[in-house]
């Protein structure tokens, strides 16, 4: 065992105490009254870096919350790793559903319960402690490292991409390391190598200039809710294939390596159905449930409303109807292009009895890391050395837009080395994080840097 690994074992309790100190700070980015706490969390992290005597540490002001930056780059012949994370957290409400105060961490059955425990304070803090394990034992950090920790991830990172674009030279690196994802299951080390993109739309269908009596006008005036339902029904066929012309034109087919990695995952479809209380799964023909949920494009109605939805009956013919519709995208599907294709097709479905408005909310690009990338191989070996089992490789159905932004602006791949679990209840009451995986995460991060230096 290396000196750094011994150090991590010997300082296990102190690391937990420090994490708890960070978790006690209610750095909620959506709440303007928490600006002071945002600053307090940023200062806490800056002080951590300052204690390590790195080449450079700085708090960069933005149009919103500050970005904590640190770097130590003494090597001319070693890779440079840019570690990304965020110190802001979701609001704690509804507080009455927490078993203990959200910002007073408690340990139960080996897990720490607190807002931000898994997303993302606990996970991102592992890398700071990994760096400490080298510095405090008198070892040179094996690779060049840079850190960028932001305080606006939970509100869409409005200032992050402009910051990256303005500091491209400072942030130049060979890869980005992110720990803000989940393992496939407990004691199942996993590397997420693919994320889907997103195009999010909102539509409105308007008929008469006011709500009407359905008895007086029904049958003579078009009902916008009926029209909206009919239009939505034409977006996909019964086999789950999206009907928008051109939608699949740029979709990259799954490779044999992709399908093999997916097939190797210990997925129990019967347990999956039981956990959701459904009788059957549904999706695009020719693909497995995991492939449909992680590596193929989708279209889903996220919300639909119109007319009377109160208690009892009201015989109304609504004036308008609305829906929110999201499309998960795969590599080479451009969110702006898909939004335009959607808008054109949706408008084409409208009868002349109604007026239709389509608005694009936001979007992001998909990102997939080549399974042969040496950084991914180093991460896999690090997991294997610490967890004593080979890691799984999975693509996730969700989106982390910053991964695609790093690729676009800096031209580098991201390694998603997650230590959390899907059961960690992130964004929900009683968020938690395994302290065992917090400890193993620190060791895996340190081992990753050692291996990366040897591989390049």
C-alpha positions as CSV (number, residue, x, y, z in Angstrom):
1,X,0.0,0.0,0.0
2,X,1.3,3.4,-0.9
3,X,2.0,6.1,1.7
4,X,-0.9,8.2,0.5
5,X,-3.3,5.2,1.0
6,X,-2.0,4.8,4.5
7,X,-2.5,8.5,5.2
8,X,-6.1,8.3,4.0
9,X,-6.8,5.4,6.3
10,X,-5.2,7.1,9.3
11,X,-7.1,10.3,8.8
12,X,-10.5,8.8,8.1
13,X,-12.3,10.3,11.1
14,X,-10.9,13.8,10.5
15,X,-12.0,13.8,6.9
16,X,-15.5,13.0,8.0
17,X,-15.5,15.8,10.6
18,X,-14.3,18.2,7.9
19,X,-17.1,17.0,5.5
20,X,-19.7,17.6,8.2
21,X,-18.4,21.2,8.6
22,X,-19.0,21.8,4.9
23,X,-22.4,20.1,5.0
24,X,-23.5,22.4,7.8
25,X,-23.3,25.4,5.5
26,X,-26.7,25.9,3.8
27,X,-25.2,27.0,0.4
28,X,-28.6,27.0,-1.4
29,X,-28.0,28.8,-4.8
30,X,-31.7,29.3,-5.5
31,X,-32.2,31.3,-2.4
32,X,-31.0,34.9,-2.6
33,X,-31.0,35.1,1.2
34,X,-28.2,32.4,1.3
35,X,-25.6,34.6,-0.4
36,X,-23.6,34.7,2.8
37,X,-23.7,30.9,3.1
38,X,-22.6,30.5,-0.5
39,X,-19.6,32.7,0.2
40,X,-18.9,30.8,3.4
41,X,-18.8,27.5,1.5
42,X,-16.5,29.0,-1.1
43,X,-14.2,30.3,1.6
44,X,-14.1,26.9,3.3
45,X,-12.9,25.3,0.1
46,X,-10.4,28.0,-0.6
47,X,-9.0,27.6,2.8
48,X,-8.7,23.8,2.2
49,X,-6.6,24.5,-0.9
50,X,-4.5,27.2,0.8
51,X,-3.5,24.7,3.5
52,X,-2.0,22.5,0.8
53,X,0.5,25.1,-0.5
54,X,-0.5,24.6,-4.1
55,X,0.9,26.7,-6.9
56,X,-2.1,28.8,-7.2
57,X,-5.5,29.3,-5.4
58,X,-8.0,31.9,-6.1
59,X,-11.7,32.9,-5.7
60,X,-13.0,34.2,-9.0
61,X,-15.9,36.5,-8.9
62,X,-18.6,36.0,-11.5
63,X,-22.0,37.7,-12.3
64,X,-23.4,35.3,-9.7
65,X,-21.7,33.1,-7.2
66,X,-17.9,32.8,-7.0
67,X,-15.8,30.0,-8.6
68,X,-13.1,28.4,-6.4
69,X,-10.0,27.7,-8.4
70,X,-6.8,25.9,-7.5
71,X,-3.9,24.3,-9.5
72,X,-0.6,22.5,-8.9
73,X,1.2,21.8,-12.2
74,X,4.9,21.0,-11.6
75,X,5.2,18.3,-14.3
76,X,6.2,18.8,-17.9
77,X,5.7,15.2,-18.9
78,X,2.6,14.2,-17.0
79,X,-1.1,14.6,-17.8
80,X,-3.2,17.5,-16.4
81,X,-6.5,16.6,-14.8
82,X,-9.1,19.3,-14.3
83,X,-11.4,18.4,-11.4
84,X,-14.9,19.8,-11.6
85,X,-17.5,19.9,-8.8
86,X,-20.1,22.2,-7.2
87,X,-20.5,23.4,-3.7
88,X,-24.1,24.8,-4.0
89,X,-27.0,22.6,-3.0
90,X,-30.7,22.2,-3.6
91,X,-33.2,23.7,-1.1
92,X,-34.1,21.4,1.8
93,X,-37.8,21.9,1.7
94,X,-40.2,20.2,2.4
95,X,-38.3,20.2,5.7
96,X,-41.1,18.4,7.5
97,X,-40.2,15.3,5.5
98,X,-36.6,15.1,6.8
99,X,-36.0,12.7,9.6
100,X,-33.3,15.1,10.9
101,X,-32.4,18.7,10.1
102,X,-31.1,19.0,6.5
103,X,-28.1,21.0,7.5
104,X,-27.1,19.1,10.6
105,X,-25.5,15.9,9.4
106,X,-26.2,12.7,11.3
107,X,-24.9,9.2,10.8
108,X,-27.3,6.3,10.5
109,X,-26.4,2.8,9.4
110,X,-23.1,4.0,8.0
111,X,-24.6,6.8,5.9
112,X,-24.4,10.5,6.5
113,X,-27.8,12.3,6.1
114,X,-27.6,15.9,5.0
115,X,-28.4,18.1,2.1
116,X,-25.5,18.0,-0.3
117,X,-24.0,14.8,1.2
118,X,-24.0,13.1,-2.2
119,X,-24.8,16.0,-4.5
120,X,-22.1,17.2,-4.6
121,X,-20.2,18.2,-1.5
122,X,-19.3,14.7,-0.4
123,X,-18.3,13.4,-3.8
124,X,-16.3,16.5,-4.9
125,X,-14.5,16.7,-1.5
126,X,-13.0,13.3,-2.1
127,X,-10.6,14.7,-4.6
128,X,-9.4,17.5,-2.3
129,X,-8.5,14.9,0.4
130,X,-6.8,12.8,-2.2
131,X,-4.5,15.7,-3.1
132,X,-3.9,16.2,0.6
133,X,-2.8,12.6,1.0
134,X,0.2,13.3,-1.3
135,X,1.1,16.7,0.0
136,X,1.0,15.9,3.7
137,X,3.1,12.8,3.2
138,X,5.8,14.7,1.4
139,X,5.1,13.1,-2.0
140,X,4.8,15.0,-5.2
141,X,1.3,14.9,-6.6
142,X,1.7,12.3,-9.4
143,X,0.0,14.4,-12.1
144,X,-0.8,18.1,-12.8
145,X,-4.1,19.0,-11.2
146,X,-6.5,21.9,-11.5
147,X,-9.8,22.4,-9.6
148,X,-12.8,24.4,-10.6
149,X,-15.6,24.3,-8.0
150,X,-18.7,26.4,-8.8
151,X,-21.7,27.6,-6.8
152,X,-24.4,27.7,-9.4
153,X,-24.8,24.1,-10.7
154,X,-28.3,23.8,-9.2
155,X,-29.5,26.8,-11.0
156,X,-28.1,25.8,-14.4
157,X,-24.5,27.1,-14.2
158,X,-25.3,30.4,-15.9
159,X,-21.8,31.8,-15.4
160,X,-19.7,28.7,-15.8
161,X,-19.4,28.4,-19.6
162,X,-18.5,32.1,-20.0
163,X,-15.9,31.6,-17.3
164,X,-14.4,28.5,-19.1
165,X,-14.4,30.4,-22.5
166,X,-12.7,33.4,-20.9
167,X,-10.0,31.2,-19.2
168,X,-9.3,28.5,-21.8
169,X,-5.6,28.8,-21.4
170,X,-5.7,28.6,-17.6
171,X,-8.0,25.6,-17.7
172,X,-6.0,23.8,-20.4
173,X,-5.9,20.1,-19.5
174,X,-5.9,16.5,-20.8
175,X,-9.2,15.4,-19.2
176,X,-11.9,16.5,-16.8
177,X,-12.7,14.4,-13.6
178,X,-16.2,14.7,-12.3
179,X,-17.8,12.9,-9.3
180,X,-21.4,13.8,-9.5
181,X,-23.0,10.6,-10.6
182,X,-24.0,7.3,-9.1
183,X,-22.6,3.7,-9.1
184,X,-24.9,1.0,-10.6
185,X,-25.5,-0.4,-7.2
186,X,-24.1,-0.9,-3.7
187,X,-20.5,-2.2,-3.8
188,X,-20.8,-2.1,-7.6
189,X,-18.1,0.4,-8.7
190,X,-19.2,2.0,-12.0
191,X,-18.0,4.5,-14.5
192,X,-20.5,6.5,-16.4
193,X,-19.1,6.9,-19.9
194,X,-22.2,8.4,-21.7
195,X,-24.9,11.0,-21.0
196,X,-27.8,12.0,-23.1
197,X,-28.5,15.6,-24.2
198,X,-31.7,17.5,-23.9
199,X,-34.2,19.6,-25.9
200,X,-37.0,21.0,-23.7
201,X,-40.1,22.5,-25.2
202,X,-43.3,24.0,-24.2
203,X,-46.4,24.2,-26.5
204,X,-49.7,26.0,-26.3
205,X,-52.8,25.4,-28.3
206,X,-55.4,28.2,-28.4
207,X,-59.0,28.0,-29.6
208,X,-61.8,30.4,-28.7
209,X,-61.0,33.7,-27.0
210,X,-62.5,32.5,-23.7
211,X,-63.6,29.4,-21.9
212,X,-67.0,28.3,-23.3
213,X,-70.0,26.3,-22.0
214,X,-69.5,22.8,-23.4
215,X,-73.3,22.3,-23.8
216,X,-73.8,25.5,-25.8
217,X,-70.7,25.4,-27.9
218,X,-69.6,21.7,-27.8
219,X,-69.6,20.1,-31.2
220,X,-69.4,23.4,-33.0
221,X,-66.1,24.9,-31.7
222,X,-62.8,23.0,-31.6
223,X,-61.6,21.9,-28.1
224,X,-57.9,22.8,-27.7
225,X,-57.4,20.1,-25.1
226,X,-58.7,17.5,-27.6
227,X,-56.5,18.9,-30.3
228,X,-53.4,18.9,-28.1
229,X,-53.9,15.3,-27.2
230,X,-54.3,14.3,-30.8
231,X,-51.2,16.2,-31.8
232,X,-49.1,14.7,-29.0
233,X,-50.4,11.2,-30.1
234,X,-48.9,11.8,-33.5
235,X,-45.4,12.5,-32.1
236,X,-44.6,8.7,-31.6
237,X,-45.9,5.5,-33.1
238,X,-47.1,2.4,-31.2
239,X,-43.6,1.0,-31.3
240,X,-42.1,4.1,-29.5
241,X,-40.5,5.5,-32.7
242,X,-40.5,9.3,-32.8
243,X,-42.3,10.5,-35.9
244,X,-40.6,13.9,-36.3
245,X,-39.1,14.1,-39.8
246,X,-35.3,14.1,-39.6
247,X,-35.2,13.3,-35.9
248,X,-33.0,10.2,-36.3
249,X,-30.8,11.5,-39.2
250,X,-27.7,12.2,-37.1
251,X,-28.2,9.5,-34.5
252,X,-25.0,7.4,-34.1
253,X,-25.9,3.7,-33.9
254,X,-24.8,1.8,-30.8
255,X,-21.5,0.0,-31.2
256,X,-20.9,-3.6,-30.3
257,X,-18.8,-2.3,-27.4
258,X,-21.7,-0.2,-26.2
259,X,-24.1,-3.1,-26.3
260,X,-21.7,-5.4,-24.6
261,X,-21.1,-3.0,-21.8
262,X,-24.8,-2.6,-21.3
263,X,-25.5,-6.3,-21.4
264,X,-22.8,-6.8,-18.7
265,X,-24.7,-4.7,-16.2
266,X,-26.5,-6.7,-13.5
267,X,-30.0,-5.5,-14.4
268,X,-33.0,-7.4,-13.2
269,X,-36.0,-6.4,-15.3
270,X,-38.6,-8.1,-13.1
271,X,-37.3,-6.3,-10.0
272,X,-37.3,-3.1,-12.1
273,X,-40.9,-3.5,-13.0
274,X,-41.8,-4.4,-9.4
275,X,-40.1,-1.4,-8.0
276,X,-42.2,0.8,-10.3
277,X,-45.4,-1.2,-9.8
278,X,-45.8,-1.6,-13.6
279,X,-46.8,-4.8,-15.5
280,X,-44.6,-4.3,-18.5
281,X,-41.9,-2.0,-19.9
282,X,-42.4,-0.1,-23.1
283,X,-40.1,1.5,-25.6
284,X,-38.4,1.5,-29.0
285,X,-38.4,-1.9,-30.6
286,X,-35.1,-3.7,-31.1
287,X,-33.4,-2.3,-27.9
288,X,-33.2,-3.5,-24.3
289,X,-34.7,-1.6,-21.4
290,X,-31.3,-0.3,-20.4
291,X,-30.5,0.8,-23.9
292,X,-33.8,2.6,-24.3
293,X,-33.3,4.4,-20.9
294,X,-29.7,5.5,-21.5
295,X,-28.5,5.3,-25.0
296,X,-31.4,6.0,-27.4
297,X,-33.2,9.3,-28.0
298,X,-36.6,9.7,-26.4
299,X,-39.6,12.1,-26.3
300,X,-41.8,12.5,-23.2
301,X,-44.6,14.7,-22.1
302,X,-43.5,16.1,-18.8
303,X,-46.7,18.0,-18.0
304,X,-50.1,18.8,-19.6
305,X,-52.9,21.1,-18.5
306,X,-56.0,22.9,-19.6
307,X,-59.6,23.4,-18.8
308,X,-61.2,22.7,-15.4
309,X,-59.3,20.5,-13.0
310,X,-60.9,21.5,-9.7
311,X,-63.2,19.4,-7.5
312,X,-66.5,18.3,-8.9
313,X,-67.8,19.0,-12.4
314,X,-67.7,22.1,-14.6
315,X,-68.9,21.8,-18.1
316,X,-66.3,23.9,-19.8
317,X,-64.9,24.0,-23.3
318,X,-61.4,25.3,-22.6
319,X,-59.9,28.3,-24.4
320,X,-56.4,26.8,-24.4
321,X,-54.3,23.8,-23.5
322,X,-50.5,23.5,-22.7
323,X,-47.9,20.9,-22.4
324,X,-44.2,20.6,-21.6
325,X,-42.3,18.1,-23.7
326,X,-38.7,16.9,-23.4
327,X,-36.5,15.0,-25.8
328,X,-33.4,13.2,-24.6
329,X,-30.7,13.2,-27.2
330,X,-27.7,11.1,-28.2
331,X,-24.4,12.1,-29.8
332,X,-24.5,14.2,-32.9
333,X,-28.1,15.3,-32.3
334,X,-27.9,19.1,-31.9
335,X,-30.5,20.4,-29.4
336,X,-31.1,23.5,-31.4
337,X,-31.7,21.5,-34.6
338,X,-33.9,19.1,-32.8
339,X,-35.9,21.9,-31.3
340,X,-36.4,23.4,-34.8
341,X,-37.5,20.0,-36.2
342,X,-39.9,19.5,-33.3
343,X,-41.4,23.0,-33.8
344,X,-41.9,22.6,-37.5
345,X,-43.5,19.2,-37.2
346,X,-45.7,20.2,-34.3
347,X,-47.0,23.2,-36.1
348,X,-47.7,21.1,-39.2
349,X,-50.0,18.9,-37.1
350,X,-52.3,21.8,-36.1
351,X,-55.7,22.1,-37.7
352,X,-56.8,25.6,-38.9
353,X,-59.3,25.7,-36.0
354,X,-56.6,26.5,-33.4
355,X,-53.4,28.6,-33.1
356,X,-50.2,27.0,-31.9
357,X,-47.2,28.4,-30.1
358,X,-44.0,26.4,-29.6
359,X,-41.3,27.7,-27.2
360,X,-37.8,26.2,-26.6
361,X,-36.8,26.3,-22.9
362,X,-33.3,25.0,-22.8
363,X,-31.1,22.2,-24.0
364,X,-27.7,20.5,-23.9
365,X,-25.5,18.2,-25.9
366,X,-25.0,14.5,-25.3
367,X,-21.5,13.2,-24.4
368,X,-19.9,9.8,-24.7
369,X,-16.3,9.0,-23.8
370,X,-14.4,6.5,-25.9
371,X,-14.0,3.3,-23.9
372,X,-10.4,3.0,-25.1
373,X,-9.4,6.4,-23.6
374,X,-6.4,6.0,-21.3
375,X,-7.9,8.2,-18.6
376,X,-11.0,5.9,-18.5
377,X,-8.7,2.9,-18.2
378,X,-6.8,4.5,-15.3
379,X,-10.1,5.2,-13.6
380,X,-11.2,1.6,-14.1
381,X,-8.0,0.2,-12.6
382,X,-8.2,2.6,-9.7
383,X,-11.7,1.3,-8.9
384,X,-10.5,-2.3,-9.2
385,X,-7.6,-1.7,-6.9
386,X,-9.7,-0.1,-4.1
387,X,-13.0,-1.9,-4.4
388,X,-11.4,-5.3,-5.3
389,X,-13.7,-5.9,-8.2
390,X,-13.8,-4.8,-11.9
391,X,-16.0,-1.7,-12.4
392,X,-19.0,-1.7,-14.7
393,X,-19.4,0.8,-17.6
394,X,-22.8,2.4,-18.0
395,X,-24.4,5.1,-20.0
396,X,-26.9,7.3,-18.1
397,X,-30.2,8.6,-19.5
398,X,-29.9,12.0,-17.7
399,X,-27.9,15.0,-18.8
400,X,-24.9,16.9,-17.4
401,X,-24.6,19.7,-19.9
402,X,-21.2,20.8,-18.6
403,X,-19.6,17.6,-19.9
404,X,-20.5,18.5,-23.4
405,X,-19.4,22.1,-22.7
406,X,-15.9,20.9,-21.6
407,X,-15.6,18.9,-24.8
408,X,-16.7,21.8,-26.9
409,X,-14.7,24.6,-25.3
410,X,-11.6,22.7,-24.0
411,X,-11.6,19.8,-26.4
412,X,-11.2,17.1,-23.7
413,X,-13.0,14.1,-22.5
414,X,-14.6,13.8,-19.1
415,X,-14.3,10.9,-16.7
416,X,-17.4,10.4,-14.5
417,X,-16.1,8.7,-11.4
418,X,-19.2,8.6,-9.2
419,X,-19.3,7.2,-5.7
420,X,-23.0,7.8,-4.9
421,X,-26.0,5.6,-5.3
422,X,-29.3,6.1,-7.1
423,X,-30.9,5.6,-3.7
424,X,-29.1,8.6,-2.1
425,X,-32.3,10.7,-2.5
426,X,-30.5,13.7,-4.1
427,X,-32.8,16.7,-4.5
428,X,-35.2,14.9,-2.0
429,X,-35.7,14.8,1.8
430,X,-33.2,12.6,3.6
431,X,-30.4,12.9,1.1
432,X,-27.5,10.6,2.2
433,X,-24.1,9.4,1.2
434,X,-22.2,6.2,2.3
435,X,-19.3,7.1,4.5
436,X,-17.6,3.9,3.4
437,X,-17.8,5.2,-0.2
438,X,-16.7,8.6,0.9
439,X,-13.5,6.9,2.2
440,X,-13.2,4.6,-0.7
441,X,-13.7,7.6,-3.0
442,X,-10.7,9.4,-1.6
443,X,-8.6,6.3,-2.0
444,X,-9.8,5.7,-5.6
445,X,-9.1,9.3,-6.5
446,X,-5.5,9.1,-5.2
447,X,-4.9,5.8,-6.9
448,X,-6.3,7.1,-10.1
449,X,-3.7,9.9,-10.1
450,X,-0.9,7.4,-9.4
451,X,-2.0,5.1,-12.3
452,X,-2.6,8.0,-14.7
453,X,1.0,9.1,-14.2
454,X,2.2,5.6,-15.0
455,X,0.0,5.1,-18.1
456,X,0.8,8.3,-20.0
